[in-house]
Amino acid sequence: MNDNMKKEIQSSAFERLLEHLKERKDVQNLDLMNLAGFCRNCLSKWYREEADKKGITISDPEAREHVYGMPYTEWKDKYQK
């Protein structure tokens, strides 16, 4: 497997993880943090940091919206317990 194929597969797996988390709104960030050591906010920060390494500026709210599938404040109001 070449590097481009590996990156495509990793990208697809990441997008599947995001879709899974968007479907599992019942799973709170605290649950994720306690069990896995990361949460949706961690994913959004990693996403923003990786974009920054490529010279692409993404704000925290934009990165969170990509991960949450909606503005973070909206997700908090609807789903955070």
NORZIMO-V635375 format. One record per pair of residues at least 4 apart in sequence whose C-alpha atoms are under 8 Angstrom apart, sorted by the first residue. I is the first residue (numbers start at 0). J is the second residue. Records with the same first field share a line. If there is no record, write none. Layout:
I=J, J
This chain:
0=4, 5
1=5
2=6
3=7
4=8
5=9
6=10
7=11
8=12
9=13
10=14
11=15
12=16
13=17
14=18
15=19
16=20
17=21, 66, 67
18=22
19=23
20=24, 26, 67
21=66, 67, 68
24=78
25=78
26=30, 31
27=31, 79, 80
28=32, 38, 39, 40
29=33, 38
30=34
31=35, 36, 37, 38
32=36, 37, 38
33=37
37=41, 42
38=42
39=43, 63, 66, 67
40=44, 63
41=45
42=46, 66
43=47, 59, 62, 63, 65, 66
44=48, 59, 62, 63
45=49
46=50, 62
47=51, 56, 57, 58, 59, 62
48=52
49=53
50=54, 55, 56, 57
51=55, 56, 57
57=61, 62
58=62
59=63
60=64, 70, 71
61=65, 70
62=66
63=67, 68, 69, 70, 71
64=68, 69, 70, 71
65=69
67=71, 74
69=73, 74
70=74
71=75
72=76
73=77
74=78, 79
75=79
